């Protein structure tokens, strides 16, 4: 019985850690992307322009 409860708690903790890790990774990627755009002299808000640098690059 105790192992089942501990297993459930561990699974829930692992799931929460996974979601937390995904959120942190997303924040880090977003912050890095914004910092790089600022470093390149582009405005912080993306502007829709047709050109070679439009699609994610």
C-alpha positions as CSV (number, residue, x, y, z in Angstrom):
1,X,0.0,0.0,0.0
2,X,2.7,2.4,0.9
3,X,4.6,1.8,-2.3
4,X,1.5,2.6,-4.3
5,X,1.1,5.9,-2.6
6,X,4.8,6.7,-2.9
7,X,4.6,5.7,-6.6
8,X,1.7,8.0,-7.2
9,X,3.4,10.9,-5.4
10,X,6.6,10.3,-7.4
11,X,4.6,10.2,-10.7
12,X,2.8,13.4,-9.9
13,X,6.0,15.1,-8.9
14,X,7.7,13.9,-12.1
15,X,4.8,15.2,-14.1
16,X,4.9,18.6,-12.4
17,X,8.7,18.8,-12.9
18,X,8.3,18.0,-16.5
19,X,5.7,20.7,-17.0
20,X,7.9,23.1,-15.0
21,X,10.8,22.2,-17.2
22,X,8.9,22.8,-20.4
23,X,7.7,26.2,-19.1
24,X,11.2,27.2,-18.1
25,X,12.6,26.1,-21.4
26,X,10.0,28.1,-23.3
27,X,10.8,31.2,-21.2
28,X,14.5,30.7,-21.8
29,X,14.0,30.3,-25.5
30,X,11.7,33.3,-25.7
31,X,14.1,35.5,-23.7
32,X,17.1,34.4,-25.9
33,X,15.1,35.1,-29.1
34,X,14.1,38.6,-27.9
35,X,17.7,39.3,-26.8
36,X,19.1,38.2,-30.1
37,X,16.5,40.3,-32.0
38,X,17.4,43.3,-29.9
39,X,21.1,42.7,-30.4
40,X,20.5,42.6,-34.2
41,X,18.8,46.0,-34.0
42,X,15.4,44.7,-34.8
43,X,12.4,46.0,-32.8
44,X,11.2,43.7,-30.0
45,X,7.8,43.3,-31.8
46,X,7.9,41.2,-34.9
47,X,6.9,43.1,-38.0
48,X,5.4,41.1,-40.9
49,X,7.6,41.6,-43.9
50,X,8.0,39.5,-47.0
51,X,11.7,38.6,-47.3
52,X,14.4,36.0,-46.6
53,X,14.3,36.6,-42.9
54,X,10.6,36.1,-42.3
55,X,10.2,32.4,-41.6
56,X,11.8,31.8,-38.2
57,X,15.3,32.6,-39.2
